[in-house]
Amino acid sequence: MSIVFSPASIGTMKLKNRFVRSATWENLATDTGHMTEKLYAVYEQLAQGDVGLIVTGYANIVAEEKPNAGMMGMYDDSFIPEYKKLTDLVQRHGAKIVMQLAYGGTKTTYNLGERVIFAPSAVAERSTQTLGKEMTTAEIDYIVNAFAQASLRAKLAGFDGVEIHAAHTYLINQFLSPYYNQRKDQYGGSLDNRLRFLVEIYQAIRKQVGAEHPILVKLTASEFFTGGLTFNETRQICKKLKALGVDAIIISGNNHGNANTLIGQSFDGHTIQQEGYFREYGAVISNDIDIPVITVGGLSDIHAIEDLAATTNIKFFALSRPLLAEPQLIKRWAQGNNNQVDCERCSKCRTKRGNFCVVFKPRKPSSGLRTRIGQR
Ligand SMILES: Cc1cc2nc3c(=O)[nH]c(=O)nc-3n(C[C@H](O)[C@H](O)[C@H](O)COP(=O)(O)O)c2cc1C
């Protein structure tokens, strides 16, 4: 049997295969972030489709701030019973589920003017031009504590672990970045100082959830622009996080929406790839540290994934858009149906009615047929 369908572990978490549903905001929660029947159905389908580890869409940790509509929430205890139902539903099918926790920050144009948006410094986000409020140390402590409390709730709700979203220009990523972080205090300047916010979040979470509970961190390989976080710095960050006890690291890119347009370009000595955009970066880090490294971005060919598993130390393979088009994809591959994936990476999957594949109808589990929406 191919290595990608064999069991593996992240810390104490035993997984039935090497496939991860990368965190995917579904835009299907209520206005206050609570679960809906549609959301339960999305997760049950993924679990039935043999995904080894499902990472939830990003969940907001404080009630007053969220970067997008329809996000899941984890900002108070009222969520615990409904997430218990979710974790039971998923685990019943032999899958594991981790909650991704995030503070958004200025990479948003959602409900601007209605809330204060925190940032390390008053530097506008490059794509949205949204300007945030430079955080005081009391506000930093408040967010650190909010991550820890949300993580404890996730553990109480039966999640198998938590993932800290430190990528994609959200708040933690901005602290790491020499471009967004212009602070003159102990949270800015040297790499150790820029890393301090993430380290404090990690340590506060660890204190709440205990030594055995898996904590994953999603990082950006590089910011891919001059003056931004470099891959060399990310390598150092990974080594420090490993030393602190982080259980796994997901190596992503700064702007997944633009990854397609960067294919073939080289940054920091490595190239963005067509199949597995950030695989070269993940492969280097998988040689630097001896905790599991997960690669994400543009994976769609089972043969290429198997090749990566055989030729690098990357241990897990995360997919987002292909699983929106085909929640049963991993099961299909496991059954030997290696036909091309439906996902065309068109990234039209974000809609006001929820995030789903607008091109293909999900295949029926028993059917090998692809059905384009609008075609019968
Ligand atoms: C609709 C949509 C929602 C996403 N939501 C999140 C999210 O909540 N958290 C996160 O870290 N990444 C999120 N991503 C990024 C994915 O996890 C992933 O890194 C990216 O799509 C590249 O993987 P893919 O090529 O398999 O789609 C989202 C992507 C899409 C398309």
PDBQT file of the ligand as one rigid body, heavy atoms in Angstrom, charges set to zero:
ROOT
HETATM    1  C1  LIG A 401     -12.973  29.049   0.262  1.00  0.00    +0.000 C 
HETATM    2  C2  LIG A 401     -11.660  29.024   0.982  1.00  0.00    +0.000 A 
HETATM    3  C3  LIG A 401     -11.603  29.269   2.341  1.00  0.00    +0.000 A 
HETATM    4  C4  LIG A 401     -10.379  29.211   3.030  1.00  0.00    +0.000 A 
HETATM    5  N1  LIG A 401     -10.363  29.393   4.374  1.00  0.00    +0.000 NA
HETATM    6  C5  LIG A 401      -9.199  29.263   5.062  1.00  0.00    +0.000 A 
HETATM    7  C6  LIG A 401      -9.184  29.329   6.473  1.00  0.00    +0.000 A 
HETATM    8  O1  LIG A 401     -10.213  29.482   7.135  1.00  0.00    +0.000 OA
HETATM    9  N2  LIG A 401      -7.972  29.210   7.087  1.00  0.00    +0.000 N 
HETATM   10  C7  LIG A 401      -6.812  29.002   6.401  1.00  0.00    +0.000 A 
HETATM   11  O2  LIG A 401      -5.750  28.885   7.000  1.00  0.00    +0.000 OA
HETATM   12  N3  LIG A 401      -6.815  28.905   5.059  1.00  0.00    +0.000 NA
HETATM   13  C8  LIG A 401      -7.969  29.011   4.389  1.00  0.00    +0.000 A 
HETATM   14  N4  LIG A 401      -7.983  28.838   3.033  1.00  0.00    +0.000 N 
HETATM   15  C9  LIG A 401      -6.723  28.479   2.355  1.00  0.00    +0.000 C 
HETATM   16  C10 LIG A 401      -6.598  26.955   2.244  1.00  0.00    +0.000 C 
HETATM   17  O3  LIG A 401      -6.517  26.327   3.499  1.00  0.00    +0.000 OA
HETATM   18  C11 LIG A 401      -5.360  26.552   1.438  1.00  0.00    +0.000 C 
HETATM   19  O4  LIG A 401      -4.208  27.003   2.143  1.00  0.00    +0.000 OA
HETATM   20  C12 LIG A 401      -5.368  27.129   0.012  1.00  0.00    +0.000 C 
HETATM   21  O5  LIG A 401      -6.663  27.111  -0.565  1.00  0.00    +0.000 OA
HETATM   22  C13 LIG A 401      -4.453  26.350  -0.906  1.00  0.00    +0.000 C 
HETATM   23  O6  LIG A 401      -4.824  24.969  -0.938  1.00  0.00    +0.000 OA
HETATM   24  P1  LIG A 401      -5.612  24.303  -2.218  1.00  0.00    +0.000 P 
HETATM   25  O7  LIG A 401      -4.789  24.576  -3.425  1.00  0.00    +0.000 OA
HETATM   26  O8  LIG A 401      -5.700  22.860  -1.868  1.00  0.00    +0.000 OA
HETATM   27  O9  LIG A 401      -6.947  24.977  -2.303  1.00  0.00    +0.000 OA
HETATM   28  C14 LIG A 401      -9.186  28.905   2.331  1.00  0.00    +0.000 A 
HETATM   29  C15 LIG A 401      -9.250  28.650   0.954  1.00  0.00    +0.000 A 
HETATM   30  C16 LIG A 401     -10.460  28.689   0.279  1.00  0.00    +0.000 A 
HETATM   31  C17 LIG A 401     -10.481  28.389  -1.192  1.00  0.00    +0.000 C 
ENDROOT
TORSDOF 0
